[in-house]
Amino acid sequence: MPEIILSRRNEIIQSAIRLSGSADYRRERGLYFLEGARLCSDAACSGVAVQKLLYTERAGEKYAKYLSSVLKTAREVYLVGPQAAQALSCTKSPQGIFCVCEMPRKIQHIADLNRSGPYLALENLQDPANMGTILRTAEALGVYGVILGGSCCDIYSPKVLRASMGAVFRMPVFVEENLPSAFLGLNRRGFLTAAAVPDSDALPVTKMNFSVPCVLTVGNEGNGLTEETRKACSVQVTIPMLGRAESLNASAAAAVLIWEMMRNRAGGAGL
Amino acid sequence: MPEIILSRRNEIIQSAIRLSGSADYRRERGLYFLEGARLCSDAACSGVAVQKLLYTERAGEKYAKYLSSVLKTAREVYLVGPQAAQALSCTKSPQGIFCVCEMPRKIQHIADLNRSGPYLALENLQDPANMGTILRTAEALGVYGVILGGSCCDIYSPKVLRASMGAVFRMPVFVEENLPSAFLGLNRRGFLTAAAVPDSDALPVTKMNFSVPCVLTVGNEGNGLTEETRKACSVQVTIPMLGRAESLNASAAAAVLIWEMMRNRAGGAGL
């Protein structure tokens, strides 16, 4: 029988709330917080190290199927009362399933890229909902791994995790503060590094040849890529104008660009 | 010198707050509420009938450029105090520019379609952020008009207006409760009505010929299109599987489908 936590002042609850709200605290502890039956189950099934599982009695009945996969791997299990569950939750009607998970111990960098990709690099992407949606889109369309360049928002924030639908657990993630110098290294290794720019002088993405090792690079929502990163890329690509394509939002532009990259790579495969 | 409103209890403020929060009240009054310098200016420049403009003294200085276009067309103008502005706003730090606008008097239906499109039809789309993003994407990529089928969320809600970046003001919008019967009529008029489905038996969107009068039809976030609408469409299209494409979110899937439709129509145009 798992230990029961009723009070929202319990220190396990308080620590989980801090993990949910603070990127600094997440980094300091090497842990992050998950909410929701599907997301917790996705994490467990994807090999994420689940340090703590917390769930309400009602969730135990209602989400038994999702819970079973988490129960198998979680190192500590707690039953929580409704008040404690409400304190943990970001929603008004919590499902009542929560996990505390360990971040991967080893942070991978661009030097660790060991496949021809395709990779998606994001530079200074700030909005968690955009970040989550773009990660979900990248996974859905078959991108192999994601590179986080400059200072992106924390991919372990609850908003990113939720919008990514668990893509964060399944895709290789690489971190690189200095994209320009890392890209120069990739160019030397024969990678195509493509900078997405809203610039009619750039090569239309429909004219590209992505059937080589490649990294598609998308910049900040408002400001695009930094000058240095643009210059370090081996080619500049753009979405050819049909309507007012410059006014696509970041995640829609990323969807079109990733789609075109994958469509081009699939080439003869009957698409 | 415009009239000054200081109290949040003023009935103009109270009515604007109700317009912001209630779709029923919006329909009853034929009015909607806008917030933000850029959005209010977009509305005025797009020929929207602005019934009331409300702004703070500070906004009058900071956003003079945006304000000037609204001042030219607004029928009533009010200066509001900081407390009234805070009561009107959905954000913590309001820009301090607000409008009450009139909905178009005549609601257009599918029978009014007078161009070959391309059109985007949305059925039972519920999430305002998705709706707004999809409208923005459709406009950006050059879709001519949007058809709202079944019971979609209200396009005049503040969330849709914000996410659409004003596309609502600029695109022709058609409303049709009963899509299936309207689509049968469109088919007889020679339109291609294409149902987007997550079904590997459907025609890959990359194999379609969209260079005819056409309507691309996208369904509800969780449930897709209704059986009746799917059957009424002249063809079923799908995003061919590259990764786990069935797990694209609604707005990313719409972006890829719209992009492919427009790419195909542009055909020889050098894309």
Interface residues (C-beta under 8 A of the other chain):
Chain A: T133 R136 T137 E139 A140 L141 G142 V143 M165 P204 T206 P240 L242 G243 R244 A245 E246 S247 L248 N249 S251 A252 A255 V256 W259 E260 M262 R263 A266 G270 L271
Chain B: T133 R136 T137 E139 A140 L141 G142 V143 M165 P204 T206 P240 L242 G243 R244 A245 E246 S247 L248 N249 S251 A252 A255 V256 W259 E260 M262 R263 A266 G270 L271
